[in-house]
């Protein structure tokens, strides 16, 4: 099968499903994964796909959906402040992870000039850092159209393979009593996969999420090295987090 026919199949699959995986396409077309990777590289050069680890997604999947923008603007000044604090702990040569949350996303604008490697499951992060000094590694897996991120067994398996120096993650709720909690088991599985091999975990969390418990508790406070929050966080509460073993930036 020639390139044009492979191209047609790849683009049709992307239109239907939003993403493709190299192994699946190679198996269906009875060709080698190397050939499909080469095809995807050519299509990426033409702006027709965005490469991920193990496959590709449609370019518009990487752009910010309205829901993401709405979430990102909530507590906007606090999130900008938190990311400014966190960015001070990123240095040239680092390999870091940035998750798909709206709290961590403002980091992108602050690190575009750095020669670092960013591992992520976030399509907006991928799109924002593409073409910058940053080398981006996108975890493969099932694309969650609403979250604009990859999740699932394949994504978590990919992320377990990467040893990152620093992980910058958000959370739906954190409390001294129950630790970290989430609204989604998908987000929890991504956190746990990354935290297992990260040199240091930075939890970026605006003060409205402190002492808030969500329905799914997935990790103790000890899974975090540093809590990064805003100036509105009560000093007494932050002192309790320090007593619990966390470094705190605010």
N, C-alpha and C positions, 0 to 999 in steps of 0.2 A: 504494500500500500504506500502510495507516495505522500509527500508532506501535505499537499492540499487536501487530500481526503482525511488525513489524520487531523489537520487543523479544523476541518468542518466538524468532525466528531467531537473534538475537544470543546469547541465553542458552543456546540449544541448542548453538550452535557453541562457546561457552565451555566448556560441560559436556563436550563431546567432545574439544576440543583444548587447553583451558586458556587460550587467548588468541585475540584477533581483531585484524585490522588494518582500519583505516577504508577503505582503497582496495579491499580484497578484498570487504568487506561491501557497499560501495556498488555495486561492479560486479555482484555476484550479485543484489542486490535492484533493480538498475536505478534507482538514485536518486543523489543528489549526496553527495559527501564531507561537505559542510556539514551535511546532514540527519543523517548517521550520527554526526558529532561531537556534534551537539545531543542525539541519542538517548543517546549514551554519557555525556554530562554529566548527563542526567536519571537514568540508571541508577546513576551514581556517587553522586548525591545520595541515592538510595534505599539505598545500601550494597550494591548487587548486583554492581558491578564496581569495579575499581581502574584508573584511567586510566593509560596509558603514552603515550610520544611515538609517535603514529601509530596508537593502538589502545587495547586494554584487556586486563586479565587477570582471572581469578576472584579474589575477595578472599582465599580460603584459599591461593592460590598465593603471596601476599605474606607469609604467616606463616612462622615459622621451622620448618623440618622437623627431625626428630630428628637427622639426620645433621649438619645445620648447627650445632645446639646442641652436639652432642658435640665437633665440631671447634673451636667457639668456646671451650669450656671447657678444652681442652688448652692448656697454657701460659697459663692465664687471667690470673694476676697480672702476668706479663710483658707481655701484650697490653694490659692496662689501663694499665700504666706507660708503654708506648710511645705509646699514644693520648693520654695526658696531656701528654707532651712535644710531640707533633704539634699538639695543639689550641692550644697557645700561639702557633702561627704562622698561625692563622686569625683574621681580623679582620672586623668589620662591613663589609658591602658586597662581600665576596669572592665570586667564582664558583669553586667547587671541584668536583673529581671524587672520588668515593669508589667503589672497586671492590667486587666481591662477596665478597671474602675475609673470613675470620673475624678476621684481625688488624686490619683497618681498621674493622670493625663497631662496636667500643666508642666510636669517635669520635662516633657519633650522640648518645649521652646527654650528651656534653660540649658540643654545639653547638646543641642544640634552641632555645636562647634567642636565638640570633644571627639578625639580619636578613641572611641570605646566600642564595645560590643554590647548590644541590647538584645536580650532574649525576651520574647513577648508572646502572648496569645491574643493580643488586641489588634484588630484591623485598623482602628484610628491611629494607634501608636505607629504601626507599620507605615501607614500613609503619611503621617506627619514627619517621620524621620527619613523617609526615602529621599535619596539625593543629598543628604547631609553628610557630615564627616563621620557619622555613626554607621557602623556595620550592624544591620538588623538581621536577627534570626527569628523566623516566624514558626511557631509550633504548628504542626499539622493537626488534622482531626476534623471532626464535624463542626460546621460553621453554624453558630447560633445567630440568626439574622437579627433578632431583637437586640442582643447584647453586642453585636458586631465583634464576635470573638470566637475562637476555637475552643471546644470543650470535648469531653468524652474520654474514653479509654485510650485512644491513639494520642490525643493531646497530652494527657498526663504521663503516658509512657515516654513520649519525646522529652518532656520537661524533666523527668527523672534522670535523663542521660547527661544533662548539662550541669556542670559545677560552676555556679555563679559566685562572684565575690560578694555581691550585695543584692538583696531582693527588696524591691519597693512595692508594697502591697497595701490594699485597702481592706476594709471589713465593714459589715453591716452593723455590728454591735460588739462592744467590748466591755467587760465588767470584771471587777476584782473577784467576784464570787464564781462566775461561770466561765470566765476567760473569753475566747473569741467565738462569735456566733454569726450565722449567715441566714439569708432568706432562701438560699439555693445550695443544694448539695454539689452542683457543678462548680460553683466558686470555691467551696470548701476543698474539693478534690484538687483543684489547681494549686491552691495555697499549700496544701500538704505535700504535693509532689515537688514544689519548688523549695519549700523550707527544709526538706530533708537533706538537700545538698548545698544549701546556701551558706556562705561563710558568715553572713550577718543578715538578719531580717529587720527591716525598717517598716514599722506599721504606721502608715499615713492615715490619720483619723481626725476629722474635725470634732470639736468639743461636743457637738450635739449627739454624737454616737457614744460618748463615754457613759458608762453605767447604763447602757441600753442593751437588753437581751433580746435576741431574735429566736425564732423557734428551734433552729438547728445549731446546737453547740458542737464545735468540731476540734477545738484545740485549747490547751491551757495557755495562760499568759507566758509561761516559760518558753513557748515556741517563738516568741518575739525577743529581739535584742534591744531595740530602741523604739519608743513611742514618739512619734512626731505629731504634735497637735498645735492648736492656735492659742492666742493670748486669752481667749474667753474661758479656757479651762480653769476650774477652781484650783488654787494653789494647794489646798489641803488634799484634794483628790490626787493631784500629781505627786504629792509627797507619799501618798499611800502606794502609788504605782512604783515609785522608786524603792520603797521599802519591800515591795514584792519582787524586786530584782531587775526591774527595767531601767534602762537609761531613758531620760525624758528630754526632748527638745521642744520648747514652746516660746 
